[in-house]
Amino acid sequence: MKVVNVYEQYFRGECVFGGAERRGVLVMLIATSEEGMIRYDAAVTFFPHADPEDFAVSYDAYAARELYYARGRRSKKREAQLLEGFRAEAEALAEGLGGRISWDEPLRDARYG
């Protein structure tokens, strides 16, 4: 099994989960390939972000949703299409956790894999 974060970025966020306030959120588009099948998932995880250097992600405030699953392999065209609607998917996942993503306040630049 090969797992790649096609896109990941840290943002300011708001969420209270498990009794702990979370001030940061990591959003990801994840590609998983295995035995000729490819799956793409949108995922969000909120973390405490207690200070500007705190990027210790706890995966208890985590939500993911499968966006695509089929026979094949990674495709830059498919990934570009999935990224077009990614914000809406990530926002829905965040809302499901009772959180909010501050898209206009990135904590780090986006990374593409």
C-alpha positions in Angstrom: 0.0 0.0 0.0 1.3 3.4 -0.9 -0.1 6.5 0.8 0.7 10.1 -0.4 -0.6 13.4 0.8 -1.4 15.0 -2.6 -2.1 18.3 -0.8 -1.7 19.3 2.8 -1.8 22.7 4.5 -2.0 24.0 8.1 -4.5 26.8 8.9 -5.8 28.5 11.9 -9.0 26.8 13.0 -11.5 26.8 15.8 -12.8 23.6 17.5 -13.4 22.2 20.9 -13.0 18.4 20.9 -12.6 16.1 23.8 -12.8 19.0 26.2 -9.7 20.7 24.6 -9.6 23.9 22.6 -8.0 23.4 19.2 -6.6 26.5 17.3 -5.0 24.8 14.3 -6.2 22.5 11.6 -4.4 20.3 9.0 -6.3 19.7 5.8 -5.2 17.0 3.4 -6.1 15.3 0.1 -4.7 11.8 0.5 -4.1 9.3 -2.3 -3.9 5.6 -1.4 -2.9 3.0 -4.1 -3.0 -0.7 -3.6 -3.2 -3.7 -5.9 -4.3 -1.6 -9.0 -6.9 0.5 -7.1 -6.7 4.2 -6.2 -8.6 6.0 -3.5 -8.6 9.7 -2.7 -9.8 11.0 0.7 -10.3 14.5 2.0 -9.3 14.7 5.7 -9.1 17.3 8.4 -7.6 17.1 11.9 -7.7 19.8 14.5 -4.8 20.3 16.9 -4.1 22.5 19.9 -1.5 24.9 18.3 -0.7 26.4 21.7 2.1 28.6 20.3 3.5 29.5 16.9 5.9 26.6 16.9 3.3 24.0 18.1 2.4 21.7 15.1 2.0 18.6 17.2 -1.0 17.0 15.5 -3.3 14.8 17.7 -5.5 12.6 15.5 -8.4 12.4 18.0 -10.2 15.4 16.3 -10.0 13.7 12.8 -12.5 13.3 10.1 -12.1 11.9 6.5 -14.4 11.2 3.6 -13.7 9.1 0.5 -13.9 11.2 -2.7 -12.9 8.7 -5.3 -12.3 4.9 -5.5 -11.7 3.0 -8.7 -9.3 0.8 -10.6 -6.3 2.7 -11.9 -3.5 4.9 -10.6 -2.8 8.5 -9.6 -3.7 11.1 -12.2 -2.7 14.7 -12.2 -5.9 15.6 -14.0 -8.1 13.8 -11.5 -6.2 15.3 -8.6 -6.7 18.8 -10.1 -10.4 18.2 -10.3 -10.6 16.9 -6.7 -8.7 20.0 -5.5 -11.2 22.3 -7.2 -14.0 21.1 -4.8 -11.6 20.4 -1.9 -12.5 23.4 0.3 -16.2 22.5 0.4 -15.4 18.9 1.4 -12.9 20.0 4.1 -15.4 22.6 5.5 -18.1 19.9 5.7 -15.7 17.6 7.6 -14.8 20.4 9.9 -18.4 21.3 10.6 -19.0 17.6 11.4 -16.4 18.0 14.2 -17.9 21.2 15.4 -15.0 23.2 14.0 -14.2 25.9 11.5 -11.3 26.5 9.1 -9.8 30.0 8.7 -8.8 29.7 5.0 -7.4 33.2 5.0 -5.0 32.5 7.9 -2.5 29.8 6.7 0.0 28.7 9.3 2.3 27.2 6.6 2.5 27.1 2.9 0.8 24.4 1.0 2.7 21.2 0.3 2.0 19.0 -2.8 3.2 15.4 -3.1 
